[in-house]
Amino acid sequence: MLRKDRFKAFVDYFSAHQPDAKTELHYSNPYELLVAVILSAQCTDKRINQVTPALFDRYPDAYSLAASTPEEVFPYIRSVSYPNNKAKHLVGMARKLTGEFRGVVPSSIEDLQKMPGVGRKTANVIASVVYQAPAIAVDTHVFRVANRLGLTQNARTPLAVEKQLMQFLPKETLGLAHHWLILHGRYICVARKPKCEICPLTWFCKYYEKVKKVEGSRLKVEG
């Protein structure tokens, strides 16, 4: 199968079955999404959604968070991964956001990355979700699923995956494709034991193709 046909099959399936895919993080404004995405690094969305209600109640905007300290923020996020570093990142982000951007979450990926705790992945999420910019964030799920399906080739870094997806995906699908890949990786194409038996994409999946070849070779040996 040509790669362009693989991308078409991917887009066609999810356009029909998950046309309204979106983040599972709970938020009500760009500031809250930025906080949630920073917290979500190497942590589950479920855990973040348990933590953020109290955090947002205490720090409803960037100004209140900027006036706090990492030590004051820590108790609210102690159950997430790397809470000490994330507490420092949140306060640093808020101070940068209020000091340089007047409390308004910027739309440019370059400006977003000026803030503590905001790497390229987080910046792409904000640009895509909040501002509908043609960007695609690559986390562990996106990286894994894109490579397994064969959407990317010899892509060994998140940036390489991002560039290939940006090149071959229709521009209007980039924001959705980010969520399609994440949700598929979270619930079906999981890291250790992908649920190929219930996956609707095996007919064009390179990973599954390899699995079937291995199984076929094993049967020949046993036979």
N, C-alpha and C positions, 0 to 999 in steps of 0.2 A: 504493500500500500504506500502510495506517495505521501509525503508529510502533509501536503496541502489537503489531501483527502482525509487524513487522520484528524487534522484540525477541524475540518468541516463536520466530520462525524461527531466530534466532541461538542462543538457549538450547537449543532442541530439537536443532539440529545438533550442537553441541559436547557436550551431555549424552550424546548417543549415541556420538560419535566420540572424545571426549577426557574421559571422566568422571573421570579421576584426574590431570588436568593439575596440574603443580606447578613451582616454580622450578627452573631449571637450575643455580643456584648450589649449591656443595657446602658443607654445614655439618653439625654434629652437636649444636649447642645454640643457644639464643637469642643468646648473646654472639657466637658465630661468624657467625651470620646477620647480625647488626647490623653487624659489621665488613665482611662481604662486600658488603652492600648499600651501605654508605658508599663502598667502593672501586669499586663498579660504575657509579657516576655517569659518564656519557659514556665508558663503556668496555664491552667485551664480557664476558659471563659466562665465556666460554672463557678469556680472559686472566686474569680474577680467579681462576678455579679452578686456574690454573697457579701463581699467586702465593701463595695462602692456605695451602697445606700447610706451607711453611717458616715462614710468619708465625705460624701457630697453634702450631707446634712450639716456636717461641721465646717466644711470648706466649699461653699456653694459657688465660688468663682475664683478666678486666678488671684485676685487681690487678697482674699482671705487666706489662701494657701501661701502666697508670697510672704505674708506677715507672720507665718508660723516658722517652725524649725523642724529639722528631720526628727529630732527626739520627740516632738509633739505629734508628728504624723505617724511615727512607727507603730504605736499601739493599734491604730486603725487598720494597718496592713500587715500585722505580724504573721498572719497565716498564709501569706503569699510567698512565692519563691524570692529569695534574696531581698528581704524586707529592708535591711539597713541601706543597701545601695539604692533601692527604689525610693525610699523616703528622701534621700539626698537628691535624687534625680527630680522628684516631684517638686520639691521646694525650689531647686535651682531652675527648673523649667518655668515655674510660676513667676519667679523673679525676673527671668529673661522676658517672659511673655508680657508682663506688666511694664517692665522698664523700657523695652525696645519696641514692643508692638501694641502698647496701650490696652492690653488685655484681650486683643482680638487675635484669634488663632490664624496665622498667616496661611496663604494658599500655596505659596511656592515651596517646592521640595527643598530648595537651598536654604530658605529662611527657616523652615521647620527644623532642619538639621542643626541649626545654630543653638538649639535648646538642649540642655542636659537630658539624657535619657532618650533622645529622639534620633534613632539611626535611620538609614534609608528605608527599611521596611515600615517603620512607624510613620515616617513622612509620606510614603506612598499610600498608606491606608488613609490618612487624613486627607490628602489631596484628592484621592479617588472618592471616598465616601462623602466627605463634606462638600467638596467643590466639583465633584464629577469630572475631575481632570483625567486625561488619558494616561493613567498610571496603573501599575499592577505590583502589589507587594508580594514578596516571596518569603514565606516562613517555611518551617520544616515540612508542613503538609503540602504546600504548593511545590516545593522543591522535589519532594518524593514522588508525588502523583504525576507531575509533568514529565519526569524522567521515566517512570514506569510505563506510562501510556505511550511514550515515544514522541510526545510533543516537542521535547527538547532532545538534542543530540550532543553527547560529549560535553554536557554542561556541568562543570564540577564546582561552581560557585553560585551563590544566590544571584549575583549580578549577571552571570552568564545566562541563567535561567530567565531572569527578567528580560534581558535583551532579546532572547529568542522568542519569548511569548509576545513581547511588544511587536516584533517583526511579523509574526504570522497570524496573530489573532486580529479579527476585525476591530477597528478602533472603538466602535460603539459597544463592544462586548467586554472590554478590558475590566471595568469595574465589577461586572457580574462574574467574569471568569475567575477572578480572585476568590470569590466566595464559593463558586462551584468546586474549585480545586480543594479549598480548605475543607468544606463539608464532606466531600467525597473521601478525603484523606482522614477525616475525623471519625467517620462512621462506617466506611466500607474498605477503602484502601489503607488500612491501618499499618503501622510500621512493621510489627513483628509477624503477625499472621493475617495477611490481607484476606478479606472475605470474598475470594474470587467466585465462590459458588453462588453468591447472590448478586454479583456485580453485573450490570447491564452493558459494560463496556469491554468485556473480555474479547469480543470479536475483532477489535482493532488494537488491543493492548499488547505491547511488546513484552512486558513482564510475563503476562499469561502465556504468551507464545513460547517463552523459554521454559516455563513451568511444564507445559504440555510436552515439550521435546524431552525434558528430563524424565517425565513419567513414562513416555514412550520408550526411551532407552532402557529404563529400569525393567519394564515389562518384557522387552526383548531378551534381556539378560536372564530374567527369572524363567522365561519360557524355554 
